[in-house]
Amino acid sequence: MEKNATSSSAKIYVGLDIGTTKIATIVGYVGADKKIEILGIGKCESTGVEHGIIQNVFKTNECIKNSIALAESRSGEKISVVCAGVAGQHIKSTEYQHAFKRPNGKETVISQEEIDGFVERLWHILLQPEEQIIDVIPQRYEVDGHVTFEPVGEQGENVKGLFQVITGRENDIRNIINCINNAHVKVSDIILEPLASGTACLTDEEQRQGVILIDIGGGTTDISVYYQGSPVFTEVIPFGGNSITNDISNICRISMELAEKVKIEHGTCIEEHSKANNVCVLPTNYGNGKQEISEPYLAKIINARVKDIVKKVQNVIERCPYKDHLNAGIVLTGGGASMRHIQELFSYELGLPVRIGIPGNGFGRNIPAELKQPMYSTALGLLKYAVINNPPQEDENEYHTTQPVPTEPAEEHKSKEKKTVKRQSPVGNNLGSKLKTAWDKLLDNLVQATE
């Protein structure tokens, strides 16, 4: 996990995942083969976050400091700027339609600048008080009634767009920025965590055919649907792996720490796959007594909660306008995806093909084995997004930002009920529509730099 001599001056990138159960900081750089190489990781327990939302600023700040310090020690690099994630049930995804008429549209083709300006106007829509836009993701366009996913280069007068506008609670987003700033680190970007996970573990073909990414974290299960190469739908369920652990803890009357250990070492999502003759001997929370729990009984506890999560996922799928376009099936990622036989249970209950999403797309072959786990999809995705949004320049070996991260509330609109939120560069940057283009451009620049 060390840079070689030819890459000693490479620009450094950092992804910071502030999760319910862990806080992970990953440091990397872009190697000569145009792949992201890992320099170091700092992982520590998260004690101030519940269901993806910061509840205790002081505890979270200390955890962030510890994670960053460990990543600095292991990578040998000083961390000054990070790309961070945002999650939690306060995240909302809303569809918006927007249209404009082009003068001389029948004589001229649509330019990229026109579409960029078209999308930019969505960042000025009226929101409910205390809401902030995180990202604006185009889903499809109509040019004079013709449906298209790539309007640039077409001719037409009337252009209509369908967009997914992702918003979050302004105070929760500000808490993330403040906690990181208090660790003496700046924030270059904040991105929706399930979208970050998608960049690390989904293939281009899956995103084109239609796929649902289910990221099972400690406190939430994040759902994002991709179609025609872009994310088109997102939703958050306030249940995750900790819900399973909590059930085991309450029913078996053991500590959360022991319940997590039992879940990992002896648990399975399907009772038939448990070993009937195996028992777990556990201490109780009261006195010095011991109790025996069979693996089939443990599996029943786990199965009930996982089925509850599956049912909530199914309800989300039924509401999704793209439910009939999931040709690539389901990809499970996040720490909860490591549960034994969870892939089989999801496939059986939802009637779709399922695979486990291991992060690695865009990363070098020497990625540490420690990181080749679903639980690091978000952190690696944030690192990859940092590279995409801040491509390396010649003779540049550290981060720079062109605009300070805003920490003050957005200016209020004259209406007391709603306000206009202006686009802020550290949040969003239209990942959904520009991710692949930016990545290709980055690779082209790197090729030119090495010639």
BALO-814351 format. One line per 3 residues: number of its first residue (from 1); for each residue x, y, z of C-alpha. Coordinates in steps of 0.05 Angstrom, whole numbers, plus 5000, padded with zeros to 4 digits. Example, Ala and Ser with C-alpha at 12.3 -4.5 7.8 and 13.67 -1.06 7.14 Angstrom:
REM BALO-814351
1 = 5246 4910 5156; 5273 4979 5143
REM end
This chain:
REM BALO-814351
1 = 5000 5000 5000; 5057 5047 4983; 5068 5091 4922
4 = 5124 5070 4876; 5179 5118 4853; 5143 5136 4788
7 = 5080 5158 4825; 5111 5194 4885; 5085 5261 4860
10 = 5015 5236 4842; 4955 5276 4866; 4923 5246 4928
13 = 4848 5233 4935; 4807 5215 4997; 4738 5184 5007
16 = 4705 5190 5075; 4646 5144 5092; 4609 5166 5156
19 = 4566 5105 5170; 4523 5081 5228; 4571 5026 5249
22 = 4638 5049 5221; 4674 5110 5195; 4723 5094 5139
25 = 4774 5139 5107; 4809 5113 5044; 4869 5148 5011
28 = 4888 5135 4938; 4918 5161 4874; 4913 5147 4800
31 = 4968 5101 4775; 5003 5099 4708; 4954 5046 4684
34 = 4897 5096 4696; 4870 5054 4754; 4859 5080 4825
37 = 4911 5052 4873; 4901 5050 4948; 4951 5080 4996
40 = 4918 5069 5062; 4853 5062 5101; 4831 5086 5169
43 = 4771 5050 5199; 4741 5060 5268; 4676 5048 5303
46 = 4621 5100 5293; 4588 5120 5359; 4550 5184 5342
49 = 4509 5164 5281; 4440 5132 5280; 4404 5108 5217
52 = 4455 5145 5175; 4444 5213 5210; 4493 5247 5257
55 = 4459 5250 5326; 4519 5267 5369; 4566 5318 5336
58 = 4621 5311 5389; 4625 5235 5385; 4622 5236 5309
61 = 4677 5289 5305; 4723 5246 5349; 4710 5184 5307
64 = 4725 5223 5243; 4790 5249 5273; 4811 5179 5293
67 = 4794 5150 5224; 4832 5205 5188; 4892 5200 5234
70 = 4896 5125 5222; 4890 5134 5147; 4946 5186 5149
73 = 4990 5140 5189; 4980 5081 5142; 4986 5121 5078
76 = 5041 5168 5098; 5001 5226 5070; 4972 5288 5103
79 = 4897 5292 5090; 4869 5362 5079; 4808 5351 5035
82 = 4758 5293 5030; 4698 5273 4988; 4643 5253 5038
85 = 4577 5217 5033; 4507 5233 5057; 4453 5183 5074
88 = 4393 5175 5120; 4318 5174 5115; 4315 5250 5106
91 = 4339 5239 5034; 4283 5248 4984; 4279 5235 4910
94 = 4227 5273 4869; 4212 5273 4795; 4208 5340 4760
97 = 4190 5357 4688; 4221 5418 4656; 4217 5445 4585
100 = 4243 5501 4540; 4235 5523 4468; 4296 5533 4424
103 = 4297 5591 4374; 4316 5565 4305; 4312 5495 4332
106 = 4298 5463 4265; 4361 5493 4235; 4411 5480 4291
109 = 4429 5420 4333; 4424 5417 4409; 4491 5433 4442
112 = 4520 5407 4507; 4519 5478 4534; 4444 5483 4524
115 = 4432 5418 4561; 4479 5438 4618; 4442 5504 4625
118 = 4376 5467 4623; 4397 5421 4680; 4427 5480 4718
121 = 4359 5513 4722; 4333 5455 4763; 4380 5476 4819
124 = 4337 5538 4830; 4270 5505 4842; 4231 5522 4904
127 = 4239 5474 4962; 4207 5463 5029; 4241 5500 5087
130 = 4305 5467 5112; 4313 5425 5048; 4375 5428 5005
133 = 4388 5399 4936; 4442 5345 4934; 4438 5325 4861
136 = 4398 5335 4797; 4398 5273 4754; 4368 5273 4683
139 = 4327 5211 4668; 4305 5223 4596; 4288 5277 4546
142 = 4237 5290 4492; 4256 5330 4430; 4193 5350 4391
145 = 4158 5290 4421; 4215 5241 4406; 4241 5206 4469
148 = 4317 5205 4476; 4370 5195 4529; 4423 5236 4492
151 = 4392 5299 4462; 4459 5332 4444; 4466 5332 4369
154 = 4392 5326 4354; 4349 5379 4320; 4285 5405 4348
157 = 4248 5465 4378; 4214 5438 4440; 4257 5402 4491
160 = 4227 5370 4552; 4265 5335 4607; 4247 5288 4664
163 = 4294 5296 4723; 4305 5263 4790; 4319 5317 4842
166 = 4351 5290 4905; 4344 5332 4967; 4363 5326 5040
169 = 4353 5362 5105; 4399 5423 5105; 4416 5416 5179
172 = 4438 5344 5172; 4482 5361 5112; 4512 5420 5151
175 = 4527 5373 5209; 4568 5329 5163; 4608 5389 5137
178 = 4618 5418 5206; 4642 5352 5236; 4693 5344 5181
181 = 4715 5417 5185; 4724 5409 5260; 4773 5353 5245
184 = 4814 5407 5207; 4795 5378 5140; 4756 5410 5082
187 = 4700 5379 5041; 4708 5380 4966; 4642 5344 4951
190 = 4583 5312 4985; 4549 5256 4947; 4491 5210 4960
193 = 4521 5146 4988; 4481 5094 4947; 4504 5130 4884
196 = 4576 5126 4908; 4567 5052 4921; 4541 5043 4850
199 = 4604 5074 4819; 4646 5022 4856; 4608 4957 4844
202 = 4561 4964 4784; 4583 4949 4713; 4566 4995 4655
205 = 4524 4939 4624; 4483 4931 4688; 4469 5005 4691
208 = 4448 5005 4618; 4402 4945 4622; 4369 4965 4687
211 = 4391 4943 4756; 4371 4956 4828; 4427 4967 4877
214 = 4410 4950 4949; 4462 4976 4998; 4449 4945 5067
217 = 4486 4986 5118; 4484 4985 5193; 4428 5034 5203
220 = 4394 5040 5134; 4382 5002 5070; 4394 5048 5011
223 = 4360 5032 4945; 4379 5061 4878; 4355 5040 4809
226 = 4396 5050 4746; 4371 5049 4674; 4402 5070 4608
229 = 4467 5084 4644; 4442 5132 4697; 4411 5129 4767
232 = 4336 5142 4759; 4306 5127 4827; 4329 5127 4899
235 = 4298 5113 4967; 4322 5099 5038; 4294 5047 5087
238 = 4309 5060 5161; 4329 4988 5175; 4395 4953 5165
241 = 4444 4903 5194; 4438 4933 5264; 4364 4915 5265
244 = 4383 4842 5258; 4436 4849 5313; 4386 4884 5358
247 = 4335 4828 5350; 4387 4776 5369; 4408 4818 5429
250 = 4337 4828 5455; 4311 4757 5443; 4374 4722 5469
253 = 4386 4774 5524; 4458 4786 5506; 4499 4848 5491
256 = 4498 4881 5422; 4572 4866 5415; 4562 4792 5428
259 = 4500 4790 5385; 4540 4818 5326; 4593 4766 5336
262 = 4542 4709 5339; 4508 4736 5277; 4572 4736 5237
265 = 4601 4670 5262; 4538 4627 5267; 4482 4663 5230
268 = 4447 4648 5165; 4387 4679 5130; 4356 4611 5114
271 = 4339 4561 5169; 4348 4500 5124; 4422 4519 5115
274 = 4436 4520 5190; 4465 4461 5226; 4412 4427 5269
277 = 4461 4397 5318; 4502 4460 5329; 4489 4504 5390
280 = 4518 4570 5413; 4534 4575 5488; 4523 4647 5508
283 = 4527 4686 5573; 4464 4724 5593; 4459 4798 5610
286 = 4436 4780 5680; 4480 4744 5729; 4532 4692 5710
289 = 4485 4643 5677; 4495 4611 5609; 4445 4594 5555
292 = 4446 4550 5494; 4418 4574 5428; 4413 4527 5369
295 = 4435 4552 5300; 4365 4538 5271; 4334 4583 5324
298 = 4385 4637 5310; 4369 4630 5236; 4295 4640 5251
301 = 4310 4706 5285; 4354 4730 5228; 4306 4705 5174
304 = 4247 4743 5204; 4283 4810 5203; 4315 4800 5135
307 = 4247 4782 5106; 4220 4846 5136; 4274 4885 5100
310 = 4260 4847 5036; 4186 4864 5042; 4201 4938 5049
313 = 4248 4934 4989; 4192 4900 4950; 4144 4957 4968
316 = 4195 5007 4942; 4204 4968 4877; 4129 4967 4866
319 = 4128 5043 4871; 4187 5051 4824; 4167 5072 4754
322 = 4225 5031 4726; 4205 4965 4759; 4194 4932 4691
325 = 4264 4950 4667; 4307 4912 4717; 4337 4866 4665
328 = 4402 4860 4703; 4367 4842 4768; 4392 4860 4837
331 = 4461 4876 4865; 4468 4871 4940; 4524 4909 4974
334 = 4541 4941 5041; 4560 4905 5104; 4493 4869 5108
337 = 4507 4835 5041; 4559 4792 5075; 4505 4753 5113
340 = 4506 4680 5094; 4453 4660 5042; 4424 4731 5037
343 = 4434 4728 4962; 4391 4665 4957; 4336 4693 5002
346 = 4330 4759 4963; 4328 4722 4897; 4274 4674 4921
349 = 4230 4728 4953; 4236 4780 4897; 4239 4733 4837
352 = 4300 4767 4807; 4372 4746 4796; 4417 4772 4851
355 = 4492 4779 4858; 4536 4807 4914; 4568 4873 4895
358 = 4643 4871 4910; 4675 4940 4899; 4730 4943 4848
361 = 4708 4978 4784; 4762 5028 4764; 4811 5004 4816
364 = 4879 4971 4808; 4889 4896 4814; 4930 4906 4877
367 = 4872 4933 4917; 4881 4906 4988; 4842 4843 5003
370 = 4814 4879 5064; 4775 4926 5018; 4747 4872 4972
373 = 4684 4868 5015; 4614 4897 5004; 4621 4939 5067
376 = 4672 4984 5032; 4631 4998 4969; 4611 5067 4993
379 = 4680 5089 5016; 4713 5065 4952; 4658 5097 4911
382 = 4670 5164 4946; 4744 5158 4931; 4728 5144 4858
385 = 4680 5203 4854; 4735 5248 4883; 4780 5227 4825
388 = 4725 5239 4773; 4705 5307 4799; 4776 5332 4812
391 = 4819 5301 4756; 4894 5305 4766; 4931 5362 4731
394 = 5003 5363 4709; 5053 5378 4765; 4997 5376 4817
397 = 5002 5332 4879; 4949 5358 4926; 4876 5378 4929
400 = 4852 5447 4914; 4782 5477 4918; 4759 5538 4879
403 = 4704 5556 4928; 4698 5547 5003; 4648 5498 5029
406 = 4584 5535 5050; 4564 5526 5121; 4513 5581 5126
409 = 4439 5569 5111; 4416 5586 5040; 4385 5654 5030
412 = 4311 5653 5045; 4260 5665 4990; 4210 5721 4999
415 = 4156 5669 5010; 4154 5646 5082; 4133 5576 5063
418 = 4186 5560 5012; 4256 5583 4993; 4301 5580 4933
421 = 4364 5539 4943; 4420 5557 4896; 4468 5504 4871
424 = 4530 5496 4914; 4591 5465 4881; 4610 5419 4939
427 = 4543 5383 4936; 4523 5340 4879; 4553 5361 4812
430 = 4504 5320 4772; 4537 5252 4781; 4483 5213 4746
433 = 4488 5244 4677; 4563 5260 4675; 4597 5203 4712
436 = 4616 5161 4651; 4635 5221 4609; 4679 5250 4664
439 = 4713 5182 4676; 4728 5174 4601; 4755 5245 4598
442 = 4800 5231 4658; 4829 5169 4625; 4842 5208 4561
445 = 4879 5263 4600; 4921 5211 4635; 4940 5178 4569
448 = 4962 5245 4541; 5002 5261 4603; 5041 5196 4598
451 = 5056 5202 4523
REM end
